[in-house]
Amino acid sequence: MDVAELAAKLAILERSGYVASKRRGNTGVGYTLESLLDVGENNLQLPDLGEIELKSHRKGASSLITLFTFNRGAWRMPQADMIREYGYVDPSGRQALYSTVNAEINSHGLSTRIEDECLKLYHMSGKLIAEWTDDGLARTFSEKMPALVIVYADSRIAAENREEFWFNEAFLFRRPNAGNILELIGNSRIVVDIRMHINAAGGVRNHGTAFRINESFLGLCFGAKEKLL
């Protein structure tokens, strides 16, 4: 599939109007779009761009968009110790730490700092928890998202409380501005999501530390933007 073919498929979806969600919950919009385009999750390939990210977003939603996840070699404190010391007991009775972190100290006492060309995650006690190099963040972003197609949908609730989507706007972002990542984290445009808990066996279940951004700031991460729909 090339860009023109993708744009043509999206135009057909737009003319189709509202379609029923193929999955309930927050992930319904993405799963429905991927099903209608007949592409696997996170597996859209355009010959002139290579493998790219396909994301969808409900118009008016406040949810953030995940740019990439990055854990490898970052932790300076054992994750189980961090969960026990700074986390909480979740509704399932597990020790957990699901926390959105930026430059301001949050309710779990966590914050980010930019020091020595690195992103560092601290507890308010001064304890260094994790560290990511500027080069590592830039490389991970460029590898994960050489290009991005984001499709926007109007959403409504129809019969039997079933959500419906109208996919009617789409943009292609190219030329990732990887050198801008550390600055965007420093000014809290990009936030860091810690997502982990201790499982029944006593091990850590880490869903991946996510680097996320409000969709209105996506243009700061790329050098080119093209309207597809």
Accessible surface in RSA format (square Angstrom, percent):
REM  Atomic radii and reference values for relative SASA: ProtOr
REM  Chains: A
REM  Algorithm: Lee & Richards
REM  Probe-radius: 1.40
REM  Slices: 20
REM RES _ NUM      All-atoms   Total-Side   Main-Chain    Non-polar    All polar
REM                ABS   REL    ABS   REL    ABS   REL    ABS   REL    ABS   REL
RES MET A   1    61.81  32.0  22.72  15.0  39.09  93.1  25.72  21.9  36.09  47.8
RES ASP A   2    56.23  39.4  55.77  55.5   0.46   1.1  16.43  38.7  39.80  39.7
RES VAL A   3    26.47  17.4  26.15  23.7   0.31   0.8  26.15  22.7   0.31   0.8
RES ALA A   4    73.09  67.2  58.63  90.5  14.47  32.9  65.79  92.6   7.30  19.3
RES GLU A   5    92.09  52.9  87.45  66.2   4.64  11.1  36.71  71.0  55.38  45.2
RES LEU A   6     0.00   0.0   0.00   0.0   0.00   0.0   0.00   0.0   0.00   0.0
RES ALA A   7    24.93  22.9  22.88  35.3   2.05   4.7  23.20  32.7   1.72   4.6
RES ALA A   8    55.16  50.7  46.31  71.5   8.85  20.1  53.52  75.4   1.64   4.3
RES LYS A   9    79.92  39.0  77.62  47.6   2.29   5.5  53.74  48.4  26.18  27.9
RES LEU A  10     0.08   0.0   0.08   0.1   0.00   0.0   0.08   0.1   0.00   0.0
RES ALA A  11    26.92  24.7  26.49  40.9   0.42   1.0  26.81  37.7   0.11   0.3
RES ILE A  12    97.14  55.3  96.61  72.0   0.53   1.3  96.64  69.6   0.50   1.3
RES LEU A  13    18.21  10.1  16.44  11.8   1.77   4.4  16.44  11.5   1.77   4.8
RES GLU A  14    52.06  29.9  49.94  37.8   2.12   5.1   5.68  11.0  46.38  37.9
RES ARG A  15   171.73  72.1 135.47  69.1  36.25  86.3  69.78  95.4 101.95  61.8
RES SER A  16    66.38  56.1  32.22  43.0  34.16  78.7  24.38  51.9  42.00  58.8
RES GLY A  17    21.72  26.8   0.00   N/A  21.72  26.8  20.60  56.5   1.13   2.5
RES TYR A  18    70.89  33.1  44.88  25.5  26.00  67.7  24.87  18.7  46.01  56.7
RES VAL A  19    33.63  22.1  28.44  25.7   5.19  12.5  33.63  29.2   0.00   0.0
RES ALA A  20    55.48  51.0  43.32  66.8  12.16  27.7  43.32  61.0  12.16  32.2
RES SER A  21     6.07   5.1   0.69   0.9   5.38  12.4   0.69   1.5   5.38   7.5
RES LYS A  22   109.42  53.4  79.94  49.0  29.49  70.2  36.41  32.8  73.01  77.8
RES ARG A  23    86.82  36.5  80.30  40.9   6.52  15.5  32.60  44.6  54.23  32.9
RES ARG A  24   139.91  58.7 118.30  60.3  21.61  51.4  70.62  96.5  69.29  42.0
RES GLY A  25    48.10  59.3   0.00   N/A  48.10  59.3  38.77 106.4   9.33  20.9
RES ASN A  26   132.47  91.4 119.39 115.4  13.07  31.5  26.10  62.8 106.36 102.8
RES THR A  27    83.06  59.1  75.48  76.5   7.57  18.1  73.59  98.8   9.47  14.3
RES GLY A  28     0.00   0.0   0.00   N/A   0.00   0.0   0.00   0.0   0.00   0.0
RES VAL A  29     9.02   5.9   9.02   8.2   0.00   0.0   9.02   7.8   0.00   0.0
RES GLY A  30    19.03  23.5   0.00   N/A  19.03  23.5  18.68  51.3   0.35   0.8
RES TYR A  31    75.85  35.4  73.32  41.7   2.53   6.6  27.11  20.4  48.75  60.1
RES THR A  32     0.21   0.2   0.21   0.2   0.00   0.0   0.21   0.3   0.00   0.0
RES LEU A  33     1.18   0.7   1.18   0.8   0.00   0.0   1.18   0.8   0.00   0.0
RES GLU A  34    19.63  11.3  19.55  14.8   0.08   0.2   4.20   8.1  15.42  12.6
RES SER A  35    45.23  38.2  18.32  24.5  26.90  62.0  20.29  43.2  24.94  34.9
RES LEU A  36    63.71  35.5  34.48  24.7  29.22  73.5  37.67  26.5  26.04  70.1
RES LEU A  37     1.20   0.7   1.01   0.7   0.18   0.5   1.01   0.7   0.18   0.5
RES ASP A  38   124.57  87.3 102.77 102.3  21.79  51.5  23.61  55.6 100.96 100.7
RES VAL A  39    25.93  17.1  10.77   9.7  15.16  36.5  17.87  15.5   8.06  21.9
RES GLY A  40    41.22  50.8   0.00   N/A  41.22  50.8  31.89  87.5   9.33  20.9
RES GLU A  41   105.19  60.4  83.39  63.1  21.80  51.9  25.41  49.2  79.78  65.1
RES ASN A  42    76.98  53.1  65.56  63.4  11.42  27.5  11.46  27.6  65.52  63.3
RES ASN A  43    78.18  53.9  69.76  67.4   8.42  20.3   9.88  23.8  68.30  66.0
RES LEU A  44     1.86   1.0   1.39   1.0   0.47   1.2   1.60   1.1   0.27   0.7
RES GLN A  45   101.75  56.9  94.03  68.7   7.72  18.4  22.82  48.6  78.93  59.9
RES LEU A  46     0.63   0.4   0.28   0.2   0.35   0.9   0.46   0.3   0.17   0.5
RES PRO A  47   106.31  77.5  66.54  60.7  39.77 144.6  79.52  65.7  26.79 166.5
RES ASP A  48    96.95  67.9  61.79  61.5  35.16  83.1  46.13 108.6  50.83  50.7
RES LEU A  49    41.99  23.4  20.20  14.4  21.79  54.8  27.38  19.2  14.61  39.3
RES GLY A  50    36.77  45.3   0.00   N/A  36.77  45.3  34.75  95.4   2.02   4.5
RES GLU A  51    90.82  52.1  77.40  58.6  13.42  31.9  28.56  55.2  62.26  50.8
RES ILE A  52     3.22   1.8   0.00   0.0   3.22   7.8   2.26   1.6   0.97   2.6
RES GLU A  53     9.49   5.4   9.49   7.2   0.00   0.0   0.13   0.3   9.35   7.6
RES LEU A  54     7.77   4.3   2.68   1.9   5.09  12.8   2.68   1.9   5.09  13.7
RES LYS A  55    42.17  20.6  36.95  22.7   5.22  12.4  16.71  15.0  25.45  27.1
RES SER A  56    20.59  17.4   1.86   2.5  18.73  43.1   0.30   0.6  20.29  28.4
RES HIS A  57     8.97   4.9   7.37   5.1   1.60   4.1   3.28   3.4   5.69   6.6
RES ARG A  58    47.43  19.9  45.58  23.2   1.85   4.4  24.33  33.3  23.10  14.0
RES LYS A  59    84.51  41.2  59.57  36.5  24.94  59.4  37.34  33.6  47.17  50.2
RES GLY A  60    87.19 107.5   0.00   N/A  87.19 107.5  44.61 122.4  42.58  95.4
RES ALA A  61    39.87  36.7  16.45  25.4  23.42  53.3  26.31  37.0  13.56  35.9
RES SER A  62   102.96  87.0  82.16 109.7  20.80  47.9  50.06 106.6  52.90  74.1
RES SER A  63    64.71  54.7  51.18  68.3  13.53  31.2  48.39 103.1  16.32  22.9
RES LEU A  64    50.04  27.9  39.85  28.5  10.19  25.6  39.85  28.0  10.19  27.4
RES ILE A  65     8.80   5.0   5.63   4.2   3.17   7.6   8.80   6.3   0.00   0.0
RES THR A  66    35.21  25.0  31.27  31.7   3.94   9.4  20.92  28.1  14.29  21.6
RES LEU A  67     0.53   0.3   0.00   0.0   0.53   1.3   0.07   0.1   0.46   1.2
RES PHE A  68     1.73   0.9   0.67   0.4   1.06   2.8   1.73   1.0   0.00   0.0
RES THR A  69    63.85  45.4  48.06  48.7  15.78  37.6  16.41  22.0  47.44  71.7
RES PHE A  70    19.70   9.9  15.80   9.8   3.90  10.1  19.55  11.9   0.15   0.4
RES ASN A  71    38.91  26.8  33.18  32.1   5.72  13.8  20.41  49.1  18.50  17.9
RES ARG A  72   179.39  75.3 157.72  80.4  21.67  51.6  82.79 113.2  96.59  58.5
RES GLY A  73    64.40  79.4   0.00   N/A  64.40  79.4  43.05 118.1  21.35  47.8
RES ALA A  74     1.28   1.2   0.30   0.5   0.97   2.2   1.27   1.8   0.01   0.0
RES TRP A  75    43.80  17.6  21.17  10.2  22.63  53.1  21.15  11.3  22.65  36.7
RES ARG A  76   116.71  49.0  85.57  43.6  31.14  74.1  39.95  54.6  76.76  46.5
RES MET A  77     9.41   4.9   6.45   4.3   2.96   7.1   8.39   7.1   1.02   1.4
RES PRO A  78    87.55  63.8  75.08  68.4  12.47  45.3  86.72  71.6   0.84   5.2
RES GLN A  79    47.17  26.4  42.44  31.0   4.73  11.3   5.45  11.6  41.72  31.6
RES ALA A  80    23.21  21.3  21.84  33.7   1.36   3.1  21.84  30.8   1.36   3.6
RES ASP A  81    57.36  40.2  56.66  56.4   0.70   1.7   6.23  14.7  51.13  51.0
RES MET A  82     0.00   0.0   0.00   0.0   0.00   0.0   0.00   0.0   0.00   0.0
RES ILE A  83     0.00   0.0   0.00   0.0   0.00   0.0   0.00   0.0   0.00   0.0
RES ARG A  84   134.69  56.6 109.73  55.9  24.96  59.4  47.59  65.0  87.11  52.8
RES GLU A  85   112.89  64.8  78.35  59.3  34.54  82.2  35.65  69.0  77.24  63.1
RES TYR A  86    27.24  12.7  16.26   9.3  10.98  28.6  17.35  13.0   9.90  12.2
RES GLY A  87    24.20  29.8   0.00   N/A  24.20  29.8   0.12   0.3  24.07  53.9
RES TYR A  88    76.15  35.6  67.12  38.2   9.03  23.5  64.18  48.2  11.97  14.8
RES VAL A  89    94.65  62.3  70.43  63.8  24.22  58.4  70.43  61.2  24.22  65.7
RES ASP A  90    14.71  10.3   9.53   9.5   5.18  12.2   8.58  20.2   6.12   6.1
RES PRO A  91   148.00 107.9 102.17  93.1  45.83 166.6 116.06  95.8  31.95 198.5
RES SER A  92    86.02  72.7  49.41  65.9  36.62  84.3  25.54  54.4  60.48  84.7
RES GLY A  93    57.42  70.8   0.00   N/A  57.42  70.8  26.53  72.8  30.88  69.2
RES ARG A  94    85.86  36.1  80.60  41.1   5.26  12.5  32.19  44.0  53.67  32.5
RES GLN A  95    68.24  38.2  64.93  47.5   3.31   7.9  24.72  52.6  43.52  33.0
RES ALA A  96     0.00   0.0   0.00   0.0   0.00   0.0   0.00   0.0   0.00   0.0
RES LEU A  97     0.00   0.0   0.00   0.0   0.00   0.0   0.00   0.0   0.00   0.0
RES TYR A  98    77.57  36.2  63.72  36.3  13.85  36.1  61.50  46.2  16.07  19.8
RES SER A  99     8.54   7.2   0.43   0.6   8.11  18.7   4.74  10.1   3.80   5.3
RES THR A 100    72.10  51.3  55.43  56.2  16.67  39.7  33.04  44.4  39.06  59.0
RES VAL A 101     0.12   0.1   0.00   0.0   0.12   0.3   0.04   0.0   0.08   0.2
RES ASN A 102    44.42  30.6  42.52  41.1   1.90   4.6   1.39   3.3  43.03  41.6
RES ALA A 103    45.46  41.8  26.42  40.8  19.04  43.3  26.42  37.2  19.04  50.4
RES GLU A 104   128.66  73.9 126.71  95.9   1.95   4.7  49.71  96.1  78.96  64.5
RES ILE A 105   100.61  57.3  73.56  54.8  27.05  65.2  73.56  53.0  27.05  73.4
RES ASN A 106    36.69  25.3  21.00  20.3  15.69  37.8  28.76  69.2   7.93   7.7
RES SER A 107   113.45  95.9  65.88  87.9  47.56 109.6  59.60 126.9  53.85  75.4
RES HIS A 108    46.73  25.5  37.60  26.1   9.12  23.3  30.64  31.6  16.09  18.7
RES GLY A 109     4.32   5.3   0.00   N/A   4.32   5.3   2.39   6.6   1.93   4.3
RES LEU A 110     0.00   0.0   0.00   0.0   0.00   0.0   0.00   0.0   0.00   0.0
RES SER A 111     8.92   7.5   8.92  11.9   0.00   0.0   0.46   1.0   8.46  11.9
RES THR A 112     6.51   4.6   2.17   2.2   4.35  10.4   0.53   0.7   5.99   9.0
RES ARG A 113   105.91  44.5  99.17  50.6   6.74  16.0  37.69  51.5  68.21  41.3
RES ILE A 114    70.61  40.2  42.37  31.6  28.25  68.1  42.37  30.5  28.25  76.7
RES GLU A 115    52.87  30.4  46.76  35.4   6.11  14.5  28.54  55.2  24.34  19.9
RES ASP A 116   123.39  86.4  89.98  89.6  33.41  79.0  37.07  87.3  86.31  86.1
RES GLU A 117   134.39  77.2 125.97  95.3   8.42  20.0  42.05  81.3  92.34  75.4
RES CYS A 118    13.86  10.5  13.86  15.5   0.00   0.0   0.00   0.0  13.86  14.9
RES LEU A 119     0.00   0.0   0.00   0.0   0.00   0.0   0.00   0.0   0.00   0.0
RES LYS A 120    25.60  12.5  25.60  15.7   0.00   0.0   0.19   0.2  25.41  27.1
RES LEU A 121     0.00   0.0   0.00   0.0   0.00   0.0   0.00   0.0   0.00   0.0
RES TYR A 122    24.84  11.6  24.84  14.1   0.00   0.0   8.94   6.7  15.90  19.6
RES HIS A 123    27.84  15.2  27.36  19.0   0.48   1.2  18.65  19.2   9.19  10.7
RES MET A 124   127.21  65.9  93.06  61.6  34.15  81.3  76.26  64.8  50.96  67.5
RES SER A 125    85.54  72.3  40.33  53.8  45.21 104.1  49.33 105.1  36.20  50.7
RES GLY A 126    43.49  53.6   0.00   N/A  43.49  53.6  24.54  67.3  18.96  42.5
RES LYS A 127    97.54  47.6  89.88  55.1   7.67  18.3  41.46  37.3  56.08  59.7
RES LEU A 128    48.30  26.9  42.52  30.4   5.78  14.5  42.52  29.9   5.78  15.6
RES ILE A 129     0.00   0.0   0.00   0.0   0.00   0.0   0.00   0.0   0.00   0.0
RES ALA A 130     0.00   0.0   0.00   0.0   0.00   0.0   0.00   0.0   0.00   0.0
RES GLU A 131    37.02  21.3  32.20  24.4   4.82  11.5   2.17   4.2  34.85  28.5
RES TRP A 132     4.28   1.7   0.76   0.4   3.52   8.3   4.28   2.3   0.00   0.0
RES THR A 133    73.27  52.1  70.72  71.7   2.56   6.1  60.63  81.4  12.65  19.1
RES ASP A 134    39.25  27.5  38.76  38.6   0.49   1.1   4.91  11.5  34.34  34.2
RES ASP A 135   105.34  73.8 101.66 101.2   3.68   8.7  23.44  55.2  81.89  81.7
RES GLY A 136     2.78   3.4   0.00   N/A   2.78   3.4   2.53   6.9   0.25   0.6
RES LEU A 137     0.00   0.0   0.00   0.0   0.00   0.0   0.00   0.0   0.00   0.0
RES ALA A 138    21.00  19.3  20.58  31.8   0.42   1.0  20.99  29.6   0.01   0.0
RES ARG A 139   121.23  50.9 113.98  58.1   7.24  17.2  52.65  72.0  68.58  41.6
RES THR A 140    21.13  15.0  20.35  20.6   0.78   1.9  17.57  23.6   3.57   5.4
RES PHE A 141     0.00   0.0   0.00   0.0   0.00   0.0   0.00   0.0   0.00   0.0
RES SER A 142    40.41  34.1  34.42  45.9   5.98  13.8  25.67  54.7  14.74  20.7
RES GLU A 143   127.21  73.0  97.61  73.8  29.60  70.5  48.56  93.9  78.65  64.2
RES LYS A 144    89.29  43.6  76.62  47.0  12.68  30.2  46.30  41.7  42.99  45.8
RES MET A 145     0.06   0.0   0.06   0.0   0.00   0.0   0.06   0.0   0.00   0.0
RES PRO A 146    50.24  36.6  42.92  39.1   7.32  26.6  43.12  35.6   7.11  44.2
RES ALA A 147     1.48   1.4   1.48   2.3   0.00   0.0   1.48   2.1   0.00   0.0
RES LEU A 148     0.00   0.0   0.00   0.0   0.00   0.0   0.00   0.0   0.00   0.0
RES VAL A 149     0.00   0.0   0.00   0.0   0.00   0.0   0.00   0.0   0.00   0.0
RES ILE A 150     0.00   0.0   0.00   0.0   0.00   0.0   0.00   0.0   0.00   0.0
RES VAL A 151     0.00   0.0   0.00   0.0   0.00   0.0   0.00   0.0   0.00   0.0
RES TYR A 152    23.54  11.0  23.54  13.4   0.00   0.0  15.18  11.4   8.36  10.3
RES ALA A 153     0.00   0.0   0.00   0.0   0.00   0.0   0.00   0.0   0.00   0.0
RES ASP A 154    40.99  28.7  39.69  39.5   1.30   3.1   8.68  20.4  32.31  32.2
RES SER A 155    49.52  41.8  18.71  25.0  30.81  71.0  11.81  25.1  37.71  52.8
RES ARG A 156   118.64  49.8 110.44  56.3   8.20  19.5  44.72  61.1  73.93  44.8
RES ILE A 157   109.43  62.3  79.35  59.1  30.08  72.5  79.35  57.1  30.08  81.6
RES ALA A 158    36.03  33.1  16.59  25.6  19.44  44.2  27.92  39.3   8.11  21.5
RES ALA A 159    82.29  75.7  61.87  95.5  20.42  46.5  73.70 103.8   8.59  22.8
RES GLU A 160   159.66  91.7 127.45  96.4  32.21  76.7  57.09 110.4 102.57  83.7
RES ASN A 161   111.53  76.9  99.03  95.7  12.50  30.1  27.36  65.8  84.17  81.4
RES ARG A 162    75.21  31.6  75.21  38.3   0.00   0.0  16.10  22.0  59.11  35.8
RES GLU A 163    30.35  17.4  27.99  21.2   2.36   5.6  10.97  21.2  19.38  15.8
RES GLU A 164    31.33  18.0  31.33  23.7   0.00   0.0   0.00   0.0  31.33  25.6
RES PHE A 165     0.00   0.0   0.00   0.0   0.00   0.0   0.00   0.0   0.00   0.0
RES TRP A 166    78.69  31.6  78.69  38.1   0.00   0.0  78.69  42.0   0.00   0.0
RES PHE A 167     2.12   1.1   1.69   1.0   0.44   1.1   1.69   1.0   0.44   1.2
RES ASN A 168    25.20  17.4   9.75   9.4  15.45  37.2   5.94  14.3  19.25  18.6
RES GLU A 169    48.61  27.9  48.61  36.8   0.00   0.0   6.33  12.2  42.28  34.5
RES ALA A 170     0.00   0.0   0.00   0.0   0.00   0.0   0.00   0.0   0.00   0.0
RES PHE A 171    30.15  15.1  30.15  18.7   0.00   0.0  30.15  18.3   0.00   0.0
RES LEU A 172     2.28   1.3   1.98   1.4   0.29   0.7   1.98   1.4   0.29   0.8
RES PHE A 173     6.05   3.0   6.05   3.7   0.00   0.0   6.05   3.7   0.00   0.0
RES ARG A 174    86.89  36.5  86.89  44.3   0.00   0.0   7.55  10.3  79.33  48.1
RES ARG A 175   155.72  65.4 144.04  73.4  11.68  27.8  71.79  98.1  83.93  50.9
RES PRO A 176    39.30  28.6  20.23  18.4  19.08  69.3  20.23  16.7  19.08 118.6
RES ASN A 177    66.11  45.6  60.22  58.2   5.90  14.2  11.72  28.2  54.39  52.6
RES ALA A 178    16.30  15.0  13.57  20.9   2.73   6.2  13.57  19.1   2.73   7.2
RES GLY A 179    67.54  83.3   0.00   N/A  67.54  83.3  36.56 100.3  30.98  69.4
RES ASN A 180    26.11  18.0  23.65  22.9   2.46   5.9   4.14  10.0  21.97  21.2
RES ILE A 181     0.03   0.0   0.00   0.0   0.03   0.1   0.00   0.0   0.03   0.1
RES LEU A 182    17.67   9.8  17.32  12.4   0.35   0.9  17.51  12.3   0.17   0.4
RES GLU A 183   114.44  65.7 101.85  77.1  12.59  30.0  42.41  82.0  72.03  58.8
RES LEU A 184     4.90   2.7   4.90   3.5   0.00   0.0   4.90   3.4   0.00   0.0
RES ILE A 185     1.05   0.6   0.98   0.7   0.07   0.2   0.98   0.7   0.07   0.2
RES GLY A 186    33.55  41.4   0.00   N/A  33.55  41.4  16.24  44.6  17.31  38.8
RES ASN A 187    69.16  47.7  49.85  48.2  19.31  46.5  39.51  95.1  29.66  28.7
RES SER A 188    38.20  32.3  23.72  31.7  14.48  33.4  19.02  40.5  19.18  26.9
RES ARG A 189    93.50  39.3  88.47  45.1   5.03  12.0   0.99   1.4  92.51  56.1
RES ILE A 190     0.05   0.0   0.00   0.0   0.05   0.1   0.00   0.0   0.05   0.1
RES VAL A 191    15.53  10.2  15.37  13.9   0.17   0.4  15.53  13.5   0.00   0.0
RES VAL A 192     0.26   0.2   0.26   0.2   0.00   0.0   0.26   0.2   0.00   0.0
RES ASP A 193    11.51   8.1  11.51  11.5   0.00   0.0   2.52   5.9   9.00   9.0
RES ILE A 194     0.63   0.4   0.00   0.0   0.63   1.5   0.00   0.0   0.63   1.7
RES ARG A 195    65.41  27.5  65.41  33.3   0.00   0.0  20.13  27.5  45.28  27.4
RES MET A 196     0.05   0.0   0.05   0.0   0.00   0.0   0.05   0.0   0.00   0.0
RES HIS A 197    13.31   7.3  13.31   9.3   0.00   0.0   6.04   6.2   7.27   8.5
RES ILE A 198    17.54  10.0  14.05  10.5   3.49   8.4  14.05  10.1   3.49   9.5
RES ASN A 199    56.46  38.9  49.13  47.5   7.32  17.6  20.49  49.3  35.96  34.8
RES ALA A 200   119.89 110.2  69.17 106.8  50.71 115.4  83.04 116.9  36.85  97.6
RES ALA A 201   100.97  92.8  56.50  87.2  44.47 101.2  69.16  97.4  31.81  84.3
RES GLY A 202    41.30  50.9   0.00   N/A  41.30  50.9  25.54  70.1  15.77  35.3
RES GLY A 203    31.92  39.4   0.00   N/A  31.92  39.4  30.95  84.9   0.97   2.2
RES VAL A 204    51.29  33.8  20.76  18.8  30.54  73.6  20.76  18.0  30.54  82.8
RES ARG A 205   113.52  47.7 112.43  57.3   1.09   2.6  32.16  44.0  81.36  49.3
RES ASN A 206    37.09  25.6  17.66  17.1  19.43  46.8  15.85  38.1  21.24  20.5
RES HIS A 207    79.42  43.4  57.67  40.1  21.75  55.6  43.38  44.7  36.04  41.9
RES GLY A 208     9.16  11.3   0.00   N/A   9.16  11.3   8.96  24.6   0.20   0.5
RES THR A 209     0.00   0.0   0.00   0.0   0.00   0.0   0.00   0.0   0.00   0.0
RES ALA A 210     0.00   0.0   0.00   0.0   0.00   0.0   0.00   0.0   0.00   0.0
RES PHE A 211     0.00   0.0   0.00   0.0   0.00   0.0   0.00   0.0   0.00   0.0
RES ARG A 212    55.02  23.1  55.02  28.0   0.00   0.0   2.04   2.8  52.98  32.1
RES ILE A 213     0.65   0.4   0.00   0.0   0.65   1.6   0.65   0.5   0.00   0.0
RES ASN A 214    50.98  35.2  50.82  49.1   0.16   0.4   6.67  16.1  44.30  42.8
RES GLU A 215    51.29  29.4  45.65  34.5   5.65  13.4   2.90   5.6  48.39  39.5
RES SER A 216    79.81  67.4  44.77  59.8  35.03  80.7  43.39  92.4  36.42  51.0
RES PHE A 217    64.73  32.4  63.81  39.5   0.91   2.4  64.73  39.2   0.00   0.0
RES LEU A 218     0.68   0.4   0.61   0.4   0.07   0.2   0.61   0.4   0.07   0.2
RES GLY A 219    43.55  53.7   0.00   N/A  43.55  53.7  25.88  71.0  17.67  39.6
RES LEU A 220    80.96  45.1  75.45  54.0   5.51  13.9  79.74  56.0   1.22   3.3
RES CYS A 221     0.00   0.0   0.00   0.0   0.00   0.0   0.00   0.0   0.00   0.0
RES PHE A 222    13.10   6.6   0.58   0.4  12.52  32.6   0.58   0.3  12.52  35.8
RES GLY A 223    45.35  55.9   0.00   N/A  45.35  55.9  23.64  64.9  21.70  48.6
RES ALA A 224    21.14  19.4  12.14  18.7   9.00  20.5  20.60  29.0   0.55   1.4
RES LYS A 225   125.77  61.4  90.16  55.3  35.62  84.8  41.14  37.0  84.63  90.1
RES GLU A 226    69.55  39.9  65.02  49.2   4.53  10.8  30.25  58.5  39.30  32.1
RES LYS A 227   121.72  59.4  95.29  58.5  26.43  62.9  85.58  77.0  36.14  38.5
RES LEU A 228    20.97  11.7   3.11   2.2  17.86  44.9   6.19   4.3  14.78  39.8
RES LEU A 229    37.83  21.1  19.52  14.0  18.31  46.0  37.67  26.5   0.16   0.4
END  Absolute sums over single chains surface
CHAIN  1 A    11101.9       8347.2       2754.7       5461.6       5640.3
END  Absolute sums over all chains
TOTAL         11101.9       8347.2       2754.7       5461.6       5640.3
